[in-house]
């Protein structure tokens, strides 16, 4: 399994022989101006919730690649009305795709689409196949629902968690979340893009180290293997 960090909360995941793009917000992110969205390949685009900083580049990527959108029913319906194809889900449900199983899990946040349409319930995703498993938290606060993940899903290799605070949990709560989901390797995201979510990265890494956990903060465009 490979994960390329595309900035903010955007990821490119290579898993099960397929390419999954998560929450593409690239073209308007000055920190990611070296990422060419027209060169990104995708078989699927996963969307955790409807905010502009998570859906901005979905249509451009999907129209070019013919990728399938995976999200909640409301978001998928909104994109289907634009002529794009998708697979709608909802919280607690799972579905097996050709790359593996996706389970939609709870996230504590808000969700509205760019035109004001209600975006349904925000979510995270646990994705697994026979040999790989990861958790993408989405924009979320710390919630005890995370304790259900190790009870209902395979053992995680890595968890992708927001650490920017203000709009989501900060790195301290992300460290606590890693205990609850029983995963000591965390890829941090949703930080530094805007002024309210700029963080002291050294302090965040030191906090995780203090609790015998690994916080990875890759450069935008960097590819990690698990």
VEXKOLFI-611024 format. One record per residue (C-alpha): residue in one letter; x negated, y negated, z negated. Coordinates in pm, 1 decimal. Example, Ala and Ser with C-alpha at 12.3 -4.5 7.8 and 13.67 -1.06 7.14 Angstrom:
% VEXKOLFI-611024
@rest a u -1230.0 v 450.0 w -780.0 .
@rest s u -1367.0 v 106.0 w -714.0 .
//
This chain:
% VEXKOLFI-611024
@rest x u 0.0 v 0.0 w 0.0 .
@rest x u -132.1 v -341.7 w 100.2 .
@rest x u -1.1 v -680.9 w -10.0 .
@rest x u -101.3 v -1007.1 w 158.9 .
@rest x u -20.2 v -1320.7 w -37.5 .
@rest x u 131.3 v -1581.6 w 194.8 .
@rest x u 170.3 v -1857.0 w -63.8 .
@rest x u 441.7 v -1958.6 w -311.4 .
@rest x u 666.5 v -1648.1 w -337.4 .
@rest x u 595.0 v -1516.3 w 12.9 .
@rest x u 439.5 v -1174.8 w 67.3 .
@rest x u 355.5 v -937.1 w 348.7 .
@rest x u 374.4 v -578.3 w 225.3 .
@rest x u 249.3 v -281.8 w 427.8 .
@rest x u 413.8 v 30.0 w 292.3 .
@rest x u 535.5 v 356.0 w 441.1 .
@rest x u 406.4 v 260.5 w 784.3 .
@rest x u 622.2 v -53.9 w 796.0 .
@rest x u 568.5 v -425.5 w 739.0 .
@rest x u 791.6 v -606.8 w 492.5 .
@rest x u 793.0 v -984.3 w 455.0 .
@rest x u 936.3 v -1116.7 w 129.9 .
@rest x u 1088.5 v -1465.0 w 80.4 .
@rest x u 910.0 v -1645.6 w 365.2 .
@rest x u 848.3 v -2010.2 w 277.5 .
@rest x u 535.7 v -2084.3 w 476.8 .
@rest x u 582.6 v -2353.1 w 742.8 .
@rest x u 666.9 v -2627.6 w 489.3 .
@rest x u 405.4 v -2524.0 w 232.4 .
@rest x u 93.9 v -2739.0 w 279.4 .
@rest x u -111.2 v -2488.2 w 80.5 .
@rest x u -33.0 v -2225.9 w 348.3 .
@rest x u -91.8 v -2439.1 w 658.4 .
@rest x u -350.8 v -2188.9 w 781.3 .
@rest x u -85.9 v -1914.0 w 802.7 .
@rest x u 73.2 v -1891.8 w 1149.0 .
@rest x u 425.0 v -1756.5 w 1100.3 .
@rest x u 450.7 v -1684.8 w 1473.0 .
@rest x u 171.3 v -1429.5 w 1440.7 .
@rest x u 329.8 v -1241.5 w 1149.5 .
@rest x u 478.7 v -902.4 w 1230.9 .
@rest x u 772.8 v -767.3 w 1034.6 .
@rest x u 1001.5 v -467.4 w 1040.4 .
@rest x u 1205.3 v -595.4 w 745.4 .
@rest x u 1250.7 v -926.8 w 564.6 .
@rest x u 1350.4 v -905.0 w 198.4 .
@rest x u 1516.2 v -1203.7 w 29.8 .
@rest x u 1551.5 v -1229.2 w -348.3 .
@rest x u 1787.0 v -1530.8 w -350.7 .
@rest x u 1912.6 v -1816.6 w -137.3 .
@rest x u 1699.7 v -2116.7 w -231.4 .
@rest x u 1529.4 v -2304.6 w 52.2 .
@rest x u 1181.8 v -2219.4 w -78.8 .
@rest x u 1262.8 v -1851.0 w -23.6 .
@rest x u 1456.8 v -1846.3 w 304.3 .
@rest x u 1308.2 v -2131.1 w 509.1 .
@rest x u 1130.2 v -1919.8 w 772.0 .
@rest x u 1359.1 v -1616.0 w 773.9 .
@rest x u 1544.9 v -1695.9 w 1096.0 .
@rest x u 1232.5 v -1785.2 w 1293.8 .
@rest x u 1057.7 v -1462.4 w 1192.4 .
@rest x u 1359.5 v -1236.9 w 1240.8 .
@rest x u 1455.5 v -1377.9 w 1582.3 .
@rest x u 1104.6 v -1310.9 w 1711.6 .
@rest x u 1041.4 v -971.2 w 1550.5 .
@rest x u 1396.0 v -829.3 w 1540.9 .
@rest x u 1334.4 v -740.1 w 1176.6 .
@rest x u 1621.3 v -630.9 w 953.2 .
@rest x u 1709.2 v -852.9 w 658.1 .
@rest x u 1753.9 v -685.0 w 319.1 .
@rest x u 1922.1 v -891.9 w 51.5 .
@rest x u 2244.7 v -926.1 w -140.2 .
@rest x u 2575.5 v -907.5 w 45.2 .
@rest x u 2631.8 v -1284.0 w 47.4 .
@rest x u 2291.2 v -1374.4 w 189.9 .
@rest x u 2302.7 v -1099.0 w 451.0 .
@rest x u 2651.8 v -1211.6 w 557.1 .
@rest x u 2528.0 v -1571.4 w 590.4 .
@rest x u 2247.8 v -1464.2 w 824.2 .
@rest x u 2473.0 v -1222.6 w 1014.0 .
@rest x u 2696.0 v -1520.8 w 1094.3 .
@rest x u 2386.4 v -1665.1 w 1266.7 .
@rest x u 2354.6 v -1352.2 w 1480.7 .
@rest x u 2086.5 v -1178.9 w 1273.4 .
@rest x u 2110.1 v -822.1 w 1149.4 .
@rest x u 2088.8 v -719.1 w 788.0 .
@rest x u 2156.5 v -461.8 w 519.4 .
@rest x u 2353.0 v -599.0 w 225.1 .
@rest x u 2305.7 v -466.7 w -127.1 .
@rest x u 2395.5 v -566.0 w -480.1 .
@rest x u 2255.7 v -537.8 w -830.1 .
@rest x u 2185.9 v -187.5 w -956.2 .
@rest x u 2221.8 v -28.5 w -613.8 .
@rest x u 1950.5 v 150.7 w -420.6 .
@rest x u 1917.8 v 261.1 w -59.7 .
@rest x u 1662.3 v 472.9 w 123.8 .
@rest x u 1510.8 v 310.1 w 430.9 .
@rest x u 1252.1 v 460.9 w 665.4 .
@rest x u 966.2 v 312.4 w 459.2 .
@rest x u 1103.5 v 412.4 w 118.9 .
@rest x u 1371.2 v 334.4 w -137.1 .
@rest x u 1472.9 v -17.7 w -237.1 .
@rest x u 1653.0 v -78.2 w -566.4 .
@rest x u 1799.2 v -421.3 w -635.3 .
@rest x u 1747.1 v -521.8 w -999.2 .
@rest x u 1857.3 v -815.5 w -1207.6 .
@rest x u 1687.6 v -1155.9 w -1201.5 .
@rest x u 1792.1 v -1447.3 w -1422.4 .
@rest x u 1799.4 v -1756.5 w -1201.6 .
@rest x u 2038.7 v -1945.4 w -971.7 .
@rest x u 2108.3 v -1906.7 w -600.8 .
@rest x u 2254.9 v -2133.2 w -333.8 .
@rest x u 2182.6 v -2132.7 w 39.7 .
@rest x u 2045.3 v -2440.6 w 220.1 .
@rest x u 2388.6 v -2552.9 w 346.4 .
@rest x u 2546.6 v -2525.5 w 1.7 .
@rest x u 2694.8 v -2178.1 w 53.0 .
@rest x u 2692.4 v -1967.4 w -262.7 .
@rest x u 2397.0 v -1730.5 w -244.6 .
@rest x u 2534.0 v -1450.7 w -460.3 .
@rest x u 2337.8 v -1314.3 w -753.8 .
@rest x u 1958.5 v -1356.7 w -757.6 .
@rest x u 1765.4 v -1030.0 w -769.2 .
@rest x u 1434.2 v -854.9 w -780.0 .
@rest x u 1335.3 v -539.6 w -592.9 .
@rest x u 1172.3 v -213.2 w -694.2 .
@rest x u 1036.6 v -41.3 w -383.6 .
@rest x u 896.4 v 310.2 w -372.0 .
@rest x u 821.1 v 616.9 w -164.7 .
@rest x u 655.4 v 947.4 w -249.5 .
@rest x u 320.0 v 790.0 w -343.3 .
@rest x u 370.2 v 414.1 w -395.5 .
@rest x u 584.8 v 192.0 w -616.3 .
@rest x u 596.9 v -181.7 w -681.6 .
@rest x u 825.8 v -433.2 w -848.6 .
@rest x u 893.6 v -778.4 w -705.9 .
@rest x u 1045.7 v -991.0 w -979.0 .
@rest x u 1177.9 v -1275.2 w -766.4 .
@rest x u 1250.2 v -1602.4 w -941.1 .
@rest x u 1341.7 v -1488.1 w -1289.7 .
@rest x u 1329.7 v -1559.0 w -1656.6 .
@rest x u 1212.7 v -1293.1 w -1896.2 .
@rest x u 1502.9 v -1054.1 w -1948.6 .
@rest x u 1538.3 v -732.4 w -2143.7 .
@rest x u 1691.4 v -578.5 w -1830.3 .
@rest x u 1328.5 v -530.5 w -1726.0 .
@rest x u 1307.4 v -252.4 w -1985.8 .
@rest x u 1539.2 v -47.2 w -1764.0 .
@rest x u 1288.6 v -35.4 w -1478.0 .
@rest x u 1056.6 v 234.6 w -1621.2 .
@rest x u 1366.4 v 431.0 w -1722.9 .
@rest x u 1523.5 v 429.8 w -1376.1 .
@rest x u 1234.7 v 398.6 w -1130.1 .
@rest x u 900.3 v 569.7 w -1063.4 .
@rest x u 585.8 v 446.4 w -1236.3 .
@rest x u 476.7 v 109.1 w -1100.8 .
@rest x u 135.1 v 53.3 w -944.0 .
@rest x u 172.7 v -324.4 w -939.5 .
@rest x u 428.9 v -584.8 w -1040.3 .
@rest x u 464.4 v -917.1 w -857.2 .
@rest x u 583.8 v -1170.0 w -1114.3 .
@rest x u 642.3 v -1547.0 w -1117.9 .
@rest x u 406.8 v -1734.3 w -1349.4 .
@rest x u 461.1 v -2102.2 w -1268.1 .
@rest x u 704.3 v -2185.2 w -1550.7 .
@rest x u 963.5 v -2467.1 w -1526.6 .
@rest x u 1184.1 v -2291.3 w -1266.4 .
@rest x u 1090.2 v -1935.1 w -1369.3 .
@rest x u 910.2 v -1764.0 w -1653.6 .
@rest x u 555.8 v -1877.1 w -1721.5 .
@rest x u 248.5 v -1659.4 w -1751.3 .
@rest x u 306.0 v -1585.5 w -2120.9 .
@rest x u 649.3 v -1438.7 w -2050.7 .
@rest x u 514.1 v -1260.5 w -1742.7 .
@rest x u 259.0 v -1091.1 w -1967.3 .
@rest x u 539.5 v -978.7 w -2197.9 .
@rest x u 735.7 v -858.7 w -1894.9 .
@rest x u 440.9 v -640.5 w -1793.8 .
@rest x u 471.2 v -462.8 w -2129.0 .
@rest x u 842.3 v -402.9 w -2082.7 .
@rest x u 803.5 v -264.5 w -1729.3 .
@rest x u 497.1 v -61.2 w -1834.9 .
@rest x u 268.4 v -202.5 w -1566.1 .
@rest x u -67.3 v -356.1 w -1659.7 .
@rest x u -151.9 v -484.0 w -1310.5 .
@rest x u 29.8 v -804.2 w -1217.2 .
@rest x u 7.3 v -1010.3 w -901.0 .
@rest x u 112.5 v -1361.8 w -997.2 .
@rest x u 313.2 v -1583.8 w -764.7 .
@rest x u 547.6 v -1884.6 w -759.0 .
@rest x u 290.4 v -2127.0 w -896.8 .
@rest x u 91.6 v -2436.0 w -784.3 .
@rest x u 315.0 v -2513.8 w -482.6 .
@rest x u 485.6 v -2813.9 w -645.1 .
@rest x u 379.0 v -3039.4 w -931.1 .
@rest x u 612.0 v -2887.3 w -1196.8 .
@rest x u 470.4 v -2536.9 w -1140.9 .
@rest x u 98.7 v -2614.6 w -1129.7 .
@rest x u -85.2 v -2403.6 w -1385.2 .
@rest x u -425.9 v -2353.5 w -1542.0 .
@rest x u -524.1 v -2031.5 w -1366.2 .
@rest x u -818.3 v -1959.9 w -1595.3 .
@rest x u -592.9 v -1990.3 w -1898.2 .
@rest x u -337.2 v -1755.3 w -1742.5 .
@rest x u -600.2 v -1493.4 w -1658.2 .
@rest x u -751.1 v -1519.8 w -2007.3 .
@rest x u -408.6 v -1467.6 w -2164.1 .
@rest x u -359.4 v -1145.6 w -1968.8 .
@rest x u -712.3 v -1029.9 w -2051.0 .
@rest x u -644.2 v -1089.4 w -2419.6 .
@rest x u -356.8 v -844.2 w -2393.1 .
@rest x u -565.8 v -590.1 w -2195.2 .
@rest x u -383.4 v -658.8 w -1869.8 .
@rest x u -497.5 v -765.9 w -1523.3 .
@rest x u -355.8 v -1080.1 w -1360.8 .
@rest x u -448.0 v -1109.4 w -993.1 .
@rest x u -426.0 v -1451.2 w -827.0 .
@rest x u -535.9 v -1396.6 w -464.9 .
@rest x u -608.5 v -1675.5 w -221.5 .
@rest x u -334.0 v -1748.9 w 28.6 .
@rest x u -390.0 v -1507.1 w 316.2 .
@rest x u -585.3 v -1260.5 w 101.6 .
@rest x u -493.2 v -893.0 w 132.8 .
@rest x u -501.2 v -660.1 w -166.1 .
@rest x u -487.9 v -280.6 w -159.3 .
@rest x u -324.1 v -62.9 w -426.7 .
//
